[in-house]
Amino acid sequence: MGSIPGGRLKLRFHAEGRLPVNYREGLQAALYQALPPSLGQRLHDQGAVEGPRPLKLFVFSRLLGLRYLREERAFQAEGELVLYFASALAEVVGALGQGVWERGGLEVHGVFLRFLGLDLEPLPVGGVLEVEALAPITVYRTEGERTVYFNPLNREFALLLEANLNRKAQALGLSPGRLAVRPLGFRTRNKRVERYKGTWVEGWMGRYRLEGTPHLLRLALLAGLGAKNSQGFGFVREVEEC
């Protein structure tokens, strides 16, 4: 088994302004723009690992610290915000941090997020983790033209998460592993249905207990759980090491 040399950044910003509910699209675009053009273009067009289903191997959280305006269906930024960004590739993590620092921040839907600082966070080691989703985890299977989504109580939810992580591990030259997923305090209000580039995507927030092969758990933290990670879905962060 090899190692995963990537990392996770905690980026802090200051911002004042209003963002649309689907600001994730603009945030993804801003992150690509912060990367060197050659790297950003390669990730966008081909992925970090080429193949029948190219993998980008990075993931990011929601902007933490926004206030939701229910009547306006928008988010208000009023002070400090936190964004987590992770990748299984050290090159991507380093380039993103450098790019944000050089630009002085990120511009998302016309709102400038002024860069305050960043931390390269240590990652836990072990075969058991309790994690919290800081972006919805989306798990689905396509059946012809139909997309079938699964919730955390479906058996397929955990099986597809394991298969997805093993596909990422294989792309990195790592051995396959196992993963067991158990939702903690399942609530229907954790369901999110969000629009991304004209398509509705179903995902789940909440806390989960992950148990399995240590390098798969590390990969879950660095490349995300489930699908559409580079679009801002599936970012999880440890609550505590169990």
C-alpha positions as CSV (number, residue, x, y, z in Angstrom):
1,M,0.0,0.0,0.0
2,G,1.3,3.5,-0.9
3,S,0.7,6.7,0.9
4,I,-1.6,9.7,0.1
5,P,0.5,12.8,0.0
6,G,-2.3,15.4,-0.2
7,G,-3.5,17.7,2.5
8,R,-6.4,19.8,3.9
9,L,-6.5,23.6,4.2
10,K,-8.6,25.7,6.5
11,L,-8.9,29.1,4.7
12,R,-10.2,32.2,6.5
13,F,-11.8,35.2,4.8
14,H,-13.7,38.4,5.5
15,A,-16.6,39.3,3.3
16,E,-19.6,41.6,3.3
17,G,-22.4,41.0,0.7
18,R,-25.1,38.7,-0.5
19,L,-24.6,35.4,-2.3
20,P,-27.2,33.4,-4.2
21,V,-28.4,30.0,-2.8
22,N,-26.5,28.2,-5.6
23,Y,-23.2,30.1,-4.9
24,R,-21.4,26.8,-5.0
25,E,-21.0,27.2,-8.8
26,G,-19.3,30.6,-8.4
27,L,-17.1,29.3,-5.6
28,Q,-15.9,26.3,-7.7
29,A,-15.1,28.7,-10.5
30,A,-13.1,31.0,-8.1
31,L,-11.1,28.0,-6.9
32,Y,-10.2,27.0,-10.4
33,Q,-9.1,30.6,-11.2
34,A,-6.9,30.6,-8.1
35,L,-4.9,27.7,-9.6
36,P,-2.1,28.2,-12.2
37,P,-3.8,28.2,-15.6
38,S,-2.2,25.0,-16.8
39,L,-3.1,23.1,-13.7
40,G,-6.6,24.5,-13.5
41,Q,-7.3,23.8,-17.1
42,R,-6.0,20.2,-16.8
43,L,-8.2,19.5,-13.7
44,H,-11.2,21.1,-15.3
45,D,-11.0,19.4,-18.7
46,Q,-9.2,16.0,-17.9
47,G,-9.2,15.6,-14.2
48,A,-6.1,14.7,-12.1
49,V,-6.3,11.1,-13.2
50,E,-7.5,10.4,-16.7
51,G,-9.7,7.5,-17.6
52,P,-13.2,6.5,-18.7
53,R,-14.5,8.5,-15.7
54,P,-11.8,11.2,-14.9
55,L,-11.2,12.0,-11.3
56,K,-10.3,15.4,-10.0
57,L,-9.4,14.3,-6.5
58,F,-10.3,17.5,-4.6
59,V,-13.2,18.6,-2.5
60,F,-14.3,21.7,-0.7
61,S,-16.9,22.6,2.0
62,R,-19.6,25.1,2.1
63,L,-18.7,28.6,3.2
64,L,-19.1,28.5,6.9
65,G,-20.4,31.6,8.6
66,L,-23.0,32.7,6.1
67,R,-26.5,33.7,7.4
68,Y,-29.4,32.3,5.4
69,L,-32.1,34.9,4.4
70,R,-35.2,32.7,4.1
71,E,-37.5,35.3,2.4
72,E,-34.9,36.3,-0.1
73,R,-33.6,32.8,-0.6
74,A,-30.0,34.0,-0.4
75,F,-27.0,34.0,2.0
76,Q,-25.6,37.1,3.7
77,A,-21.9,37.4,4.5
78,E,-21.2,39.6,7.5
79,G,-17.6,39.1,8.7
80,E,-15.3,36.1,8.9
81,L,-16.0,33.0,6.8
82,V,-14.2,29.7,6.7
83,L,-13.7,27.4,3.7
84,Y,-12.1,24.0,3.9
85,F,-10.3,22.7,0.8
86,A,-8.7,19.2,0.5
87,S,-7.0,17.2,-2.2
88,A,-5.3,13.8,-2.4
89,L,-2.7,15.5,-4.5
90,A,-0.1,17.7,-2.7
91,E,0.4,19.8,-5.9
92,V,-3.2,20.9,-5.9
93,V,-3.3,21.8,-2.2
94,G,0.0,23.8,-2.5
95,A,-1.1,25.6,-5.7
96,L,-4.5,26.5,-4.3
97,G,-3.1,28.0,-1.1
98,Q,-0.5,29.9,-3.0
99,G,-3.0,31.2,-5.5
100,V,-5.5,32.5,-2.9
101,W,-2.7,34.2,-1.1
102,E,-1.3,35.9,-4.2
103,R,-4.8,37.1,-5.2
104,G,-5.6,38.3,-1.8
105,G,-8.8,36.3,-1.8
106,L,-11.6,34.9,-4.0
107,E,-14.4,36.6,-5.9
108,V,-17.7,34.7,-5.7
109,H,-20.7,36.1,-7.6
110,G,-19.4,39.6,-7.3
111,V,-18.6,39.4,-3.5
112,F,-14.9,39.6,-2.7
113,L,-13.7,37.2,0.0
114,R,-10.7,38.9,1.5
115,F,-8.0,36.4,2.5
116,L,-7.1,36.5,6.2
117,G,-5.0,33.3,6.6
118,L,-4.8,29.6,6.3
119,D,-3.8,26.5,8.2
120,L,-2.6,23.2,6.9
121,E,-4.6,20.8,9.1
122,P,-3.2,17.5,10.5
123,L,-5.3,14.5,9.6
124,P,-6.3,11.7,12.1
125,V,-4.8,8.3,11.6
126,G,-6.7,5.1,12.3
127,G,-9.5,2.8,11.2
128,V,-12.5,4.5,13.0
129,L,-13.7,8.1,12.6
130,E,-16.7,10.1,13.4
131,V,-17.2,12.8,10.7
132,E,-19.5,15.6,10.0
133,A,-20.6,16.5,6.5
134,L,-19.7,20.1,5.8
135,A,-21.2,19.7,2.3
136,P,-24.0,17.3,1.2
137,I,-22.9,13.8,0.5
138,T,-24.6,12.6,-2.7
139,V,-24.9,9.0,-3.6
140,Y,-26.7,7.8,-6.7
141,R,-26.9,5.2,-9.5
142,T,-28.0,5.9,-13.1
143,E,-30.5,3.5,-14.6
144,G,-30.8,4.4,-18.2
145,E,-31.9,8.0,-18.3
146,R,-33.1,7.9,-14.7
147,T,-31.0,8.9,-11.7
148,V,-31.7,7.0,-8.4
149,Y,-30.5,8.7,-5.2
150,F,-29.9,6.8,-2.0
151,N,-30.2,8.1,1.6
152,P,-28.0,7.0,4.5
153,L,-30.4,4.3,5.6
154,N,-30.3,2.5,2.3
155,R,-27.8,-0.4,2.2
156,E,-26.6,0.9,-1.2
157,F,-25.5,4.2,0.4
158,A,-22.6,2.6,2.2
159,L,-21.8,0.1,-0.6
160,L,-21.6,2.9,-3.2
161,L,-19.4,5.0,-0.9
162,E,-17.0,2.1,-0.5
163,A,-16.9,1.5,-4.2
164,N,-16.3,5.1,-5.0
165,L,-13.4,5.4,-2.5
166,N,-11.9,2.2,-3.9
167,R,-12.0,3.7,-7.4
168,K,-10.2,6.7,-6.2
169,A,-7.6,4.5,-4.4
170,Q,-7.1,2.5,-7.5
171,A,-6.4,5.7,-9.5
172,L,-3.7,6.6,-7.0
173,G,-2.1,3.1,-7.2
174,L,-3.4,2.1,-3.7
175,S,-4.7,-1.3,-2.7
176,P,-8.5,-1.7,-2.3
177,G,-9.9,-1.5,1.2
178,R,-13.2,-1.8,3.1
179,L,-15.5,0.9,4.5
180,A,-18.5,0.6,6.8
181,V,-20.7,3.7,7.2
182,R,-23.3,4.3,9.9
183,P,-25.4,7.5,10.1
184,L,-25.5,9.0,13.6
185,G,-28.8,10.5,14.7
186,F,-30.4,10.3,11.2
187,R,-32.8,13.1,10.5
188,T,-34.9,13.8,7.4
189,R,-34.1,17.5,7.8
190,N,-30.5,16.6,6.8
191,K,-31.6,16.1,3.3
192,R,-30.5,18.8,0.8
193,V,-31.8,19.2,-2.8
194,E,-29.6,21.8,-4.5
195,R,-29.4,23.1,-8.0
196,Y,-26.0,22.9,-9.8
197,K,-25.8,24.2,-13.4
198,G,-29.4,23.5,-14.1
199,T,-29.5,20.0,-12.5
200,W,-31.1,19.2,-9.1
201,V,-28.7,17.2,-6.9
202,E,-29.8,15.3,-3.7
203,G,-27.4,15.0,-0.8
204,W,-27.2,14.5,2.9
205,M,-25.7,16.4,5.8
206,G,-25.3,15.0,9.3
207,R,-22.7,12.9,11.2
208,Y,-21.4,9.5,10.3
209,R,-19.3,6.8,11.9
210,L,-16.7,5.5,9.4
211,E,-14.9,2.3,10.0
212,G,-12.5,0.6,7.7
213,T,-9.1,0.5,6.0
214,P,-7.1,3.5,7.3
215,H,-6.0,4.7,3.9
216,L,-9.6,4.7,2.6
217,L,-10.6,6.9,5.6
218,R,-7.8,9.3,4.9
219,L,-8.9,9.4,1.3
220,A,-12.5,10.2,2.4
221,L,-11.1,13.3,4.1
222,L,-8.9,14.3,1.2
223,A,-11.0,13.6,-1.8
224,G,-14.5,13.5,-0.4
225,L,-17.3,10.9,0.1
226,G,-19.6,10.0,-2.7
227,A,-20.0,11.8,-6.1
228,K,-19.5,15.3,-7.4
229,N,-16.7,16.2,-5.0
230,S,-15.1,18.8,-7.2
231,Q,-18.5,20.5,-7.5
232,G,-18.5,21.0,-3.7
233,F,-20.3,17.8,-2.5
234,G,-19.1,15.2,0.0
235,F,-16.7,17.2,2.1
236,V,-16.4,15.6,5.6
237,R,-14.3,16.5,8.5
238,E,-13.6,14.5,11.6
239,V,-15.5,15.4,14.8
240,E,-13.3,13.2,17.0
241,E,-11.2,10.1,16.6
242,C,-13.1,7.2,18.0
